[in-house]
Amino acid sequence: MGRAFEKRKSTIFARMDRVGKQFAKIGKDIAIAVKAGGPSPDANPALRRALQNARAVNMPKEKVENAIKKASGQGAASYDIVIYEGYAPHGIALLVEAATDNVTRTVANVRHAFKHHGGNMGTTGSVAFMFQHQGVFRLAPEGLDRDDLELYLIDHGLVSLEDGESDKGDKLLVARCAFADFGAMQAALEQRGLHAISTAFEYVAENLTELPDDKADEVMELIASLEGDDDVQNVYSNLA
């Protein structure tokens, strides 16, 4: 009974940490969008995307409104988007995307994580060429003819249409396009009356590397350490 309770408590705390991280990430996305384009979603596409993603993770309305209000005020934090590159153990390439108000702090933390977990931080361009910058749209599959949708979106920049899952295990269709085609893809979906559950820009490895479980675990330990940093928004790898 005691072990079962502790396991359940650990699972609940892990979920709370994940949700908290999601909210913090979206809060920064909102702040960056408001700083760049103002507090009106109608006139700010980046803010519309951030609000859409907030709804996707059930971020409370008051938290969203507070984030917009805070970002609109004087003295609001200003975040820089920074990409760090490097190698995890066993030659796995990593891209680390951070949103920070203190680059000196962030680069020190990222460098420490690489070193502590047997990786090597690289210079700009050292691994970025292994990844494609893509726009990603996650759609609810109910009522969609997948083949028809795929044929339609190919003319608007579709790179791939894949099956996916939400954090809750719900089935999704994941549509990917080149970064430059994001606007065209979004417009094409809206013309069909389709509204994505969430949208994002992601770095996708062109080729994946497989590792045995014990070596893959070493890579995942580094990724988990990086993702645990408050300044880190996303970590991308070419680990299969």
FIPADREN-512205 format. One record per residue (C-alpha): residue number from 1; residue in one letter; x, y, z. Coordinates in Angstrom, 3 decimals. Example, Ala and Ser with C-alpha at 12.3 -4.5 7.8 and 13.67 -1.06 7.14 Angstrom:
FIPADREN-512205
SITE/num/residuo/u/v/w
SITE/1/A/12.300/-4.500/7.800
SITE/2/S/13.670/-1.060/7.140
//
This chain:
FIPADREN-512205
SITE/num/residuo/u/v/w
SITE/1/M/0.000/0.000/0.000
SITE/2/G/2.794/2.404/0.971
SITE/3/R/4.808/1.798/-2.226
SITE/4/A/1.693/2.137/-4.382
SITE/5/F/0.844/5.436/-2.703
SITE/6/E/4.367/6.786/-3.186
SITE/7/K/4.358/5.747/-6.851
SITE/8/R/1.011/7.453/-7.419
SITE/9/K/2.219/10.586/-5.609
SITE/10/S/5.372/10.639/-7.727
SITE/11/T/3.286/10.362/-10.900
SITE/12/I/1.026/13.218/-9.795
SITE/13/F/4.007/15.451/-8.957
SITE/14/A/5.625/14.647/-12.312
SITE/15/R/2.427/15.647/-14.098
SITE/16/M/2.230/18.872/-12.069
SITE/17/D/5.815/19.698/-13.021
SITE/18/R/5.049/19.048/-16.699
SITE/19/V/1.917/21.206/-16.625
SITE/20/G/3.790/23.971/-14.802
SITE/21/K/6.526/23.850/-17.428
SITE/22/Q/3.954/24.055/-20.224
SITE/23/F/2.292/27.076/-18.645
SITE/24/A/5.655/28.812/-18.128
SITE/25/K/6.644/28.140/-21.728
SITE/26/I/3.392/29.531/-23.107
SITE/27/G/3.625/32.505/-20.753
SITE/28/K/6.970/33.369/-22.350
SITE/29/D/5.525/32.837/-25.831
SITE/30/I/2.747/35.296/-24.964
SITE/31/A/5.242/37.830/-23.591
SITE/32/I/7.432/37.608/-26.699
SITE/33/A/4.409/37.919/-29.013
SITE/34/V/2.972/40.926/-27.148
SITE/35/K/6.331/42.708/-27.118
SITE/36/A/6.712/42.167/-30.863
SITE/37/G/3.173/42.794/-32.081
SITE/38/G/0.997/44.249/-29.338
SITE/39/P/-1.734/42.824/-27.071
SITE/40/S/-4.502/42.444/-29.674
SITE/41/P/-4.800/38.872/-31.027
SITE/42/D/-6.689/40.143/-34.091
SITE/43/A/-3.650/42.145/-35.198
SITE/44/N/-0.973/39.790/-33.881
SITE/45/P/-0.712/36.318/-35.500
SITE/46/A/2.034/35.212/-33.103
SITE/47/L/-0.179/36.038/-30.132
SITE/48/R/-3.094/34.155/-31.713
SITE/49/R/-0.887/31.076/-31.992
SITE/50/A/0.236/31.401/-28.376
SITE/51/L/-3.372/31.719/-27.164
SITE/52/Q/-4.377/28.715/-29.266
SITE/53/N/-1.624/26.672/-27.647
SITE/54/A/-2.678/27.915/-24.211
SITE/55/R/-6.167/26.532/-24.818
SITE/56/A/-4.678/23.228/-25.991
SITE/57/V/-3.046/22.647/-22.584
SITE/58/N/-6.026/24.044/-20.622
SITE/59/M/-4.088/27.023/-19.310
SITE/60/P/-6.509/28.943/-17.053
SITE/61/K/-8.015/32.063/-18.597
SITE/62/E/-6.837/34.269/-15.740
SITE/63/K/-3.242/33.116/-16.227
SITE/64/V/-3.454/33.949/-19.933
SITE/65/E/-4.962/37.382/-19.239
SITE/66/N/-2.345/38.100/-16.576
SITE/67/A/0.443/37.136/-18.979
SITE/68/I/-0.874/39.539/-21.630
SITE/69/K/-1.354/42.327/-19.081
SITE/70/K/2.108/41.816/-17.607
SITE/71/A/3.757/41.803/-21.045
SITE/72/S/1.913/45.006/-21.988
SITE/73/G/3.076/46.981/-18.944
SITE/74/Q/6.117/49.113/-18.408
SITE/75/G/9.137/47.253/-17.152
SITE/76/A/7.933/43.925/-18.533
SITE/77/A/10.631/41.303/-19.008
SITE/78/S/12.158/41.191/-22.459
SITE/79/Y/13.135/37.733/-23.686
SITE/80/D/15.704/36.796/-26.319
SITE/81/I/15.275/33.594/-28.313
SITE/82/V/18.619/31.792/-28.407
SITE/83/I/19.543/28.473/-30.039
SITE/84/Y/22.384/26.435/-28.542
SITE/85/E/23.931/23.483/-30.350
SITE/86/G/25.910/20.496/-29.252
SITE/87/Y/26.300/16.760/-28.966
SITE/88/A/24.916/14.427/-26.360
SITE/89/P/26.776/11.219/-25.493
SITE/90/H/27.275/8.779/-28.390
SITE/91/G/27.233/11.516/-31.043
SITE/92/I/23.549/12.469/-30.812
SITE/93/A/22.972/16.006/-32.114
SITE/94/L/20.979/18.452/-29.964
SITE/95/L/19.402/21.841/-30.607
SITE/96/V/18.396/23.700/-27.447
SITE/97/E/15.884/26.536/-27.843
SITE/98/A/15.807/29.024/-24.973
SITE/99/A/13.833/32.169/-24.190
SITE/100/T/15.819/34.188/-21.691
SITE/101/D/16.132/37.587/-20.050
SITE/102/N/19.709/36.776/-19.029
SITE/103/V/21.816/35.127/-21.732
SITE/104/T/24.869/34.866/-19.471
SITE/105/R/22.924/32.783/-16.943
SITE/106/T/21.315/30.606/-19.583
SITE/107/V/24.457/29.737/-21.528
SITE/108/A/26.226/28.840/-18.255
SITE/109/N/23.378/26.516/-17.260
SITE/110/V/23.214/24.880/-20.692
SITE/111/R/26.996/24.415/-20.809
SITE/112/H/26.942/22.849/-17.326
SITE/113/A/24.197/20.397/-18.339
SITE/114/F/26.149/19.283/-21.414
SITE/115/K/29.346/18.817/-19.412
SITE/116/H/27.696/17.102/-16.432
SITE/117/H/25.979/14.508/-18.633
SITE/118/G/28.884/13.662/-20.918
SITE/119/G/27.971/15.898/-23.852
SITE/120/N/29.780/18.672/-25.655
SITE/121/M/28.404/22.128/-26.385
SITE/122/G/29.166/23.183/-29.950
SITE/123/T/29.480/26.390/-31.916
SITE/124/T/26.751/27.998/-34.007
SITE/125/G/26.107/25.877/-37.084
SITE/126/S/27.809/22.770/-35.742
SITE/127/V/24.614/20.654/-35.830
SITE/128/A/21.878/22.978/-37.142
SITE/129/F/22.461/21.740/-40.697
SITE/130/M/21.138/18.340/-39.607
SITE/131/F/17.680/19.772/-38.860
SITE/132/Q/14.856/21.330/-40.861
SITE/133/H/12.891/24.228/-39.386
SITE/134/Q/9.237/23.317/-39.854
SITE/135/G/5.775/24.593/-39.073
SITE/136/V/3.652/22.018/-37.252
SITE/137/F/-0.149/21.844/-37.016
SITE/138/R/-1.833/19.344/-34.711
SITE/139/L/-5.400/18.500/-35.726
SITE/140/A/-8.210/16.416/-34.252
SITE/141/P/-8.716/13.526/-36.722
SITE/142/E/-12.450/13.048/-36.132
SITE/143/G/-14.459/13.592/-39.298
SITE/144/L/-11.410/14.108/-41.516
SITE/145/D/-10.692/12.174/-44.692
SITE/146/R/-6.952/11.766/-44.303
SITE/147/D/-6.179/11.022/-47.958
SITE/148/D/-8.274/13.952/-49.165
SITE/149/L/-6.677/16.302/-46.655
SITE/150/E/-3.200/15.171/-47.639
SITE/151/L/-3.839/15.765/-51.345
SITE/152/Y/-5.301/19.192/-50.589
SITE/153/L/-2.420/20.317/-48.360
SITE/154/I/0.328/19.132/-50.709
SITE/155/D/-0.457/22.145/-52.897
SITE/156/H/0.058/24.413/-49.889
SITE/157/G/3.464/23.204/-48.727
SITE/158/L/2.720/19.964/-46.869
SITE/159/V/5.876/17.995/-46.085
SITE/160/S/4.237/15.156/-44.160
SITE/161/L/0.983/14.132/-42.487
SITE/162/E/1.527/11.776/-39.571
SITE/163/D/-0.365/10.118/-36.735
SITE/164/G/0.374/11.553/-33.329
SITE/165/E/-0.799/11.709/-29.722
SITE/166/S/-1.460/14.472/-27.235
SITE/167/D/0.006/14.408/-23.714
SITE/168/K/-3.317/12.896/-22.626
SITE/169/G/-3.111/10.101/-25.195
SITE/170/D/-5.706/11.552/-27.571
SITE/171/K/-5.154/10.755/-31.249
SITE/172/L/-3.972/13.586/-33.483
SITE/173/L/-3.053/14.246/-37.089
SITE/174/V/0.237/16.134/-37.337
SITE/175/A/0.734/18.209/-40.489
SITE/176/R/4.230/19.541/-41.169
SITE/177/C/5.434/22.155/-43.628
SITE/178/A/8.603/24.135/-44.271
SITE/179/F/9.014/27.173/-42.021
SITE/180/A/8.509/29.509/-44.993
SITE/181/D/5.186/27.838/-45.886
SITE/182/F/3.610/28.250/-42.434
SITE/183/G/1.322/31.118/-43.476
SITE/184/A/0.148/29.340/-46.628
SITE/185/M/-0.601/26.151/-44.685
SITE/186/Q/-2.484/28.039/-41.995
SITE/187/A/-4.583/29.855/-44.600
SITE/188/A/-5.306/26.570/-46.409
SITE/189/L/-6.554/24.937/-43.216
SITE/190/E/-8.737/27.946/-42.388
SITE/191/Q/-10.244/27.861/-45.882
SITE/192/R/-11.321/24.299/-45.134
SITE/193/G/-12.810/25.419/-41.833
SITE/194/L/-10.180/23.458/-39.909
SITE/195/H/-8.691/24.899/-36.743
SITE/196/A/-5.558/23.295/-35.334
SITE/197/I/-5.537/22.221/-31.705
SITE/198/S/-2.039/23.665/-31.502
SITE/199/T/0.599/25.092/-33.820
SITE/200/A/4.351/25.405/-33.422
SITE/201/F/7.683/25.883/-35.100
SITE/202/E/9.945/22.891/-34.534
SITE/203/Y/13.354/21.644/-35.630
SITE/204/V/13.091/18.176/-37.170
SITE/205/A/16.134/15.971/-37.732
SITE/206/E/16.656/14.915/-41.341
SITE/207/N/18.138/11.565/-40.290
SITE/208/L/17.658/9.680/-37.030
SITE/209/T/20.221/7.643/-35.103
SITE/210/E/19.248/4.518/-33.192
SITE/211/L/20.970/3.557/-29.962
SITE/212/P/20.608/0.589/-27.602
SITE/213/D/18.463/1.348/-24.568
SITE/214/D/21.315/1.896/-22.109
SITE/215/K/23.007/4.461/-24.361
SITE/216/A/19.697/6.119/-25.275
SITE/217/D/19.017/6.530/-21.538
SITE/218/E/22.253/8.515/-21.192
SITE/219/V/21.083/10.867/-23.945
SITE/220/M/17.643/11.222/-22.356
SITE/221/E/19.218/12.147/-19.018
SITE/222/L/20.918/15.115/-20.674
SITE/223/I/17.726/16.108/-22.491
SITE/224/A/15.744/15.905/-19.239
SITE/225/S/18.327/18.082/-17.478
SITE/226/L/18.131/20.701/-20.235
SITE/227/E/14.333/20.643/-20.335
SITE/228/G/14.266/21.159/-16.577
SITE/229/D/15.933/24.557/-16.935
SITE/230/D/13.426/27.403/-16.642
SITE/231/D/14.945/29.225/-19.630
SITE/232/V/14.774/26.257/-22.006
SITE/233/Q/11.678/26.121/-24.186
SITE/234/N/12.433/23.054/-26.335
SITE/235/V/15.142/20.462/-26.940
SITE/236/Y/15.402/18.732/-30.335
SITE/237/S/17.544/15.715/-31.143
SITE/238/N/18.233/13.183/-33.888
SITE/239/L/17.748/10.257/-31.516
SITE/240/A/15.393/7.682/-33.010
//
